[in-house]
């Protein structure tokens, strides 16, 4: 009879990074990074300026190829040479960029509809209904779909970008500084929204953030980049037990809650 531990080791991870090196000319950003993120985890990726957090995020979603090593999503190489397989794996994740990255010339409705139209298999009525559903998921109303990005507040831009990232019902949500630029109240509300959606939809999350409150409100595990390496990965207790200057300095101003435990809050 197999045990739960056996099942955990045989389950295909949502993200598997093996032996990743990243170089830009003579500049080495990452040295031999190994990282496994299992389905359903919410992992906060932290590190100092220039540690390569966003670079690693770009490698995870296939926007950048590592100099050496492999990145797999759901057991599939994100840079698979076969275009059909590569497209299939990319449809299984959604990404929220730091500033939202909405198309300025498209309405809110058309921004959210864009990935759905790219599928080329849905009629406009179905797309419209799905857009309204995604707006409701991020607590926006149908009338907001008629607005242009320039008419949105910072908090609304984040919500629209989140709706677009969730348009294809991804299994993995990738967040780059999800609360950057928001005041404390809007930041807390946005974290609460992501938490609620994650509990309802059970997607995996990997996020880059420097904000302690965001980590505290979302992350079930932490991964720390420093000295070109992954110096710590695990629960808050695991990470805080690592004797490293960046870890001491980063968490000195306010540590994430001790309630972040293995596999969940």
BELVEN-V990060 format. One record per backbone hydrogen bond with DSSP energy under -0.5 kcal/mol. NH is the residue of the N-H (numbers start at 0). CO is the residue of the C=O. Records with the same first field share a line. If there is no record, write none. Layout:
# BELVEN-V990060
NH=CO  CO
This chain:
# BELVEN-V990060
6=2
7=3
8=4
9=5
10=6
13=36
14=36
15=71
16=34
17=15  69
19=32
20=67
21=29
23=26
26=23
27=25
28=21  26
29=21
30=227
31=29
32=19
34=16
36=14
40=37
42=40  204
43=41  220
44=42  206
45=43  222
47=224
50=47
55=51
56=52
57=53
58=54
59=55
60=56
61=58
62=57
63=57
66=20
67=20
69=17
71=15
72=75
73=12  13
75=72
77=70
79=76
82=80
85=81
86=82
87=83
88=84
89=85
90=86
91=88
92=89
93=171
95=173
96=94
99=96
100=98
103=101
105=102
107=146
108=144
110=106
111=107
112=108
113=109
115=111
116=112
117=113
118=114  115
119=116
126=122
127=123
128=124
129=125
130=126
131=127
132=128
133=129
134=130
135=131
136=132
137=133
138=135
139=134
143=140
144=141
145=142
146=143
148=105
150=147
151=148
156=152
157=153
158=154
159=155
160=156
161=157
162=158
163=159
164=160
165=161
166=163
168=165
170=91
171=91
172=203
173=93
174=172  205
175=95
176=174  207
179=176
181=178
186=182
187=183
188=184
189=185
190=186
191=187
192=188
193=189
194=190
195=191
196=192
197=193
198=194
199=195
200=196
201=197
203=170
204=40
205=172
206=42
207=174
208=44  206
211=209
214=210
215=211
216=212
217=213
218=214
219=41
220=41
221=233
222=43
223=231
224=45  222
225=228
228=225
230=223  228
231=223
233=221
235=259
238=234
239=235
240=236
241=238
243=241
247=243
248=244
249=245
250=246
251=247  248
252=248
259=256
260=258  263
263=260
